[in-house]
Amino acid sequence: MAYPYQIKSLEEYQQNYQQSVMDPEGFWANVADHFYWRRKWDKVLEWNFKDPDVKWFTGGKLNITENCLDRHLGTLGNTPAIIWEPNDPEEHHRVITYRDLYNKVCQFANVLKNNGVKKGDRVCIYMGMIPELAIAVLACARIGAIHSVVFGGFSAQSIADRIQDAQASLVITCDGAFRGNKDIPLKSVIDDALIGCPSVKKVIVCTRTRTPVSMIKGRDLWWEDEIKQVETMGNPPCPAEEMDAEDMLFILYTSGSTGKPKGVVHTCGGYMVYANYTFVNTFQYQPGEVYFCTADVGWITGHSYIIYGPLSAGATTLMFEGVPTYPDAGRLWSIVDKFRVNILYTAPTAIRSLMGYGLGPVNHKDLSSLRKLGSVGEPINEEAWHWFKDHIGKGRCPIVDTWWQTETGGIMITPIAGVTKEKPGYATLPLPGIQPILVDEKGEEIKGNNVNGNLCIKFPWPGMLRTTYGDHERCRTTYFATYDNLYFTGDGCLRDEDGYYRITGRVDDVLNVSGHRIGTAEVENAINMHAGVVESAVVGYPHDIKGQGIYAYVITERQTHDPELTKKDILQTVSRIIGPIAKPDKIQFVSGLPKTRSGKIMRRILRKIAEGELDNLGDTSTLLDPAVVEEIKRSRL
Ligand code: PRX
């Protein structure tokens, strides 16, 4: 498969960028023309950011799985679509060709149909990183069911919240998942979650760890049994459901600065075009290359760059069940060596943690197949960037530092591998179609170079979110109401003398812990649910490996006899309410929090204390009780 819209040089990038700004509709129509549509669109774009109301390729009809599977069968039927490497290196890997994947997706799509799933129904997927996860996702898309994948590290309570919000009617899970030296009892977590989820009628359980699980009669079904049923029916084909370009493809829950996580909604046509375009261009994918993204499908990176982007491009995507440090810190490099990986896309937090093991685990691994490297999820510090460049890429491979978000659907600001001149720590330049703008607090545009501001996007792109599930007003207020006529990213950003962009981090109350997005308010709510806790305030602080750590200031009803034990109890509560990923790294017991006279917590001060900047707290004159700050400083951890 060739990609006529793949940019090959800087001049071509500039031309394409210009065209995408002058004539966005013409530009995206040209790209979209290279996909398989059941019916072409009537209009490329209709939009306003006020409501917001954004529609791409209106009137167009398609099914994304026909673009990811059917259209490749003639040319790539025997080409590996997914290479799967298990957690345990002793276990056999699997290679699933495009033809195999097509058959398996159709089979499982028929399982879903046999269980009453119809177009528009919501299906919650809570699985480990096995090929059946990709099959489940694509099977939903095949029949027009809306998938909501929940990351395997979330608690029963978090899953229940997401299932209830989406009113999902079916859950797909596994008995358990292997991750490093842990077995995660997924089905048992689902059982707890389902106590409060009457919308769920069926649960399909795929076998992986074969830990004992309870199977409720009439509700719970084994994946394998259901597949057998379809086989006894003679494996009938499963024609793809015809979807409108603007029909929902999936919901993915993500944290914001307030309230519970919101269900970011992506639609079929625009998302497909954008995930594919950004994959093909950013990584300069060449047919036959083996591409390895280390993310989990539970996050947007896994959706766009393990499944939809690569498969729609006919690429070979490597899916890894385990973690980078199991059985040792050379695991990623062993995988690169074993499968002759050409493109490796990972997260700064993984690079930083692996750096800590020195070069021992890298030496003697043959990394000569690598051609391109990528980074995503958080700012990459220069030290990690250079280590990645020198010791993994051996100085030969371009690194793409890709900035984007769950809401953007795909990569927005990034170097194009081998085309854009890179600069460590910089996401560099916007891809064609993306019009970034920096604004000040009042929403005034900050023009010129060598400036800092809040990063907004002023024109729609096909992969952008359309709404937040069940609450369009929340979508408007969160992203489109801060500044008139702009999509606000929540990120701070610097534009340097070359016009290059460098993301400086969130300017709202959203933390980025090991590349996982967590709202401070969510963590506070979880801590406050612990018996004896009166109030808490959560901030981020710089953490050598995780990027940001979670620092919690907690007021308890009375002095605890054993503060260490109380801390552990609080961690347990946070694990139960959100999941282990949200556990604070530090808990400091305090008797009061710095508040303004109107009762607002001054987080700026708490952030400074957590960062260790004790002498530079800024103006504290508006505080109700300045003495509280002194006490917090004295007992700082
Ligand atoms: O703060 C930015 C940071 O991650 C946030 C988005 O998180 P999420 O929706 O979970 O998606 C992560 C994977 C796309 C952004 O608002 N972020 C993401 N990529 C980068 C980044 N920060 C700096 N540099 C990046 N390359």
Residues whose N, C-alpha, C, O or C-beta is under 5 A from the ligand:
A	BS01	PRX	T301 S375 V376 G377 E378 P379 I380 D401 T402 W403 W404 Q405 T406 E407 T489 D491 I503 G505 R506 G515 R517
